Amino acid sequence: MSNPVNRSLRANAEIDQLFRIAESRHLNEAEYQQYLALIPENVEQVAAAKEIMSVELEVVTKTVRQVLTVYPFAKFHELPRDKCTRDVSYVSAYATHSMLLADPDWFRDKLLIWFKTILQAFSYPGREERNMDSVADKSSYPEITAFADSLPKPRRAIYETYARLLKNYQEVLSPKAFALMQPHLQLAVDILASE
């Protein structure tokens, strides 16, 4: 088997059109077949994308629950669970597209810079200490919480959300799928919570 494509596929007109049609969502089975017909050496990327898609709801739900457990969004924002779930799902889908396109610059330009501006326009609340005995989430990933605490208050919840998304995917994805996805998820963490 030949090596998978490691250069951006954005310049390929057929691939570009495929991803324009699938904007904001994962590819469907027919689209994966079309992708593989054009880039047959990327079977591992397609397998990883399908694995991500199969666990995305579980991972996004867990991430949102963890964040809403310690950040009191409901006191300050309308429909926080729905909006967080939507936003985190978009980042997950676009990160998957970025992996399939072998193009982190596309991800940065297509979603992350714009989305960072939107997220950072909100005045997110700081962490609210609650009785966490029934929820093990606070002790999960203490390094994330510690780093979040070093950031300015409005960026803490953003960092913690997307750093937890990355870690939660790491817990459930196969090592091969996570290795393909990790750089794209890390890019989301780095850009969305940056100055």
N, C-alpha and C positions, 0 to 999 in steps of 0.2 A: 504494500500500500504506500502511496506517495505521502509526503508530508502535508499536513493541513495548511491551508492558506494563513499566513501570518501578516499579510499586508492588507490594508483597507480595501474592502470590496465596494466602497461607496461609488467609485468611478464606473463600475459596471452598471450600465443603464437598466438592464433587466433586474438586477438585484436591487438597485435603487428604487425602481417602481414597485417591486415586491414589498419593500419595507415602508414605502409611502402608503400603500393600501392597508398594511397591518399596523399603522400608527396607533399608539396607545394600547395595544393588546399584543398577546402572543400570536405567533403564526399558527394557522390551523394545519391539519395533516396534509391537505393538498398543497399548501404553501411550503411546508417542509419538503415535500417531494419535488416541487419546482426548484427550491433552493439547492437541493442535492443534485438535481439534474444539471444545474449550472456549476456547482462547486462540489463534485462528488467526493473529494478528499476530506471534506469537513464533517464526516459522519460522527466523530466524537463531539463536535460542537452541537450538532442536532440532538444527539443523545442527551447531552448536558441540558440543553434548552427544554427538552421534554421532561427531564427529571425536575428541573426548576419549576416548570409549569405544574407538575403533579403535586408539589408540596407548597406552592406559593400561598395558597389560602391559609394553610396551617401556620406558616412562618410569619406572614403579615399579621394575622390575627394575634399570634403570640407577641409579636413586637409591639403592636398597638396596645394590647392589654398591659404589657410591662411598662410602657411609657405613661399611659393614663393612670396607672396605679400610683405613680409618684409625682406626676405633673398635673395640677388641677385645672386642666384646660376647660372643663365644663363650667367653671366659675367665670370664665372670661370669653369663651367662644361658643357659638351655636353649633350643635351637631358635631362635637369633636371626634367621636368614634368614627362616624361615617366619613368625615373629611380626612382624618388621618389614614384610614384604611384605603381610601381612594388615592391619596398622595403617595403612600408607601407602595401601593400596587403599581402605580405608574413608574416609579423609580425602578422597581423590580423588573417590569416588562422592558423598559428602555435599556436597563443594564444588560438584559438578556439579548436584546437586539445588538447592542454594542459588541457583545461577545461574538455573536454570529457574524457581524460585519468586520471583526478584527479591527475596530476603530474607536478607541476611547475618545479621540478628538470629536467624533460625530456625537457621542453621548454628551460630552461637555457642551458643544455648540447647540445641539438640538434641544436639550432639556435642562441641563444642570445650571448653567449661568442664569438663564431666565428664571428657573424655579428657585434658585438661591435668592434672587431679588424679591420674589413673592414671599417666600418664607421669612426672610429677615425683615420684611415690612411689618410683620406682626410683632406685638410685644408679648412674647411668650412668658408665662409665669415661671418662677423658680421652682425647684423641687419642694414638695410639701411632705414633711415627715408624717407618716401615718403608722398605725399599728400594723406591722408587716409580718406578724407571727403566722398568719394564714396564707401569706403570699411569699414564696421563696424568691421572687423576682429581684428584690433589692440586693440580695447577696449574690445574685448571678452577675458575673462580669464586674467585679469591684473595680477593675482597672478602667472600665468605661465610665463608671460613676466618678472616680477620682479625677480622670482627665476632664470630664464635663464640668466638674466644680472649678477647674482652673480657667474656664472660658467666661467671657462676659455673660451675664444672666440671660439675655435674649437668645444666645446661640447654644445654651446648654441642652435644651430639649431637642433641638435639631440634631446636634451631634449625637446625643444619646439614642435618638430614634434610629438613625441610619447605621451607627456603630453596632447597635443591638441587632438590626436587620442582618448585617454581615455575619455576626456571631451565630445568630439563630439559623441562618442557612448553613454555616459550617457544621452545626450539630446534626443536620439531617441529610445533607447531600453526600454523595460518594466523594472520596478524596479527588478523583479525576474531575468530576463536575465542579466541585468547589474550586479547584485549582484554575479551571478555565474562567470561572465567574468572579473569583476574588478580586482581581485587579479592577474590575468594573465597579463592583460594590465599594471598594476602597476609594475609588475616584469620587463616587457619590458622597461618601463621608467627608473626604478632604475638601471638596468644593462647597457643599451645602453649608457646612459649619465654619467656613473660612471667613476672614475679614472682608 
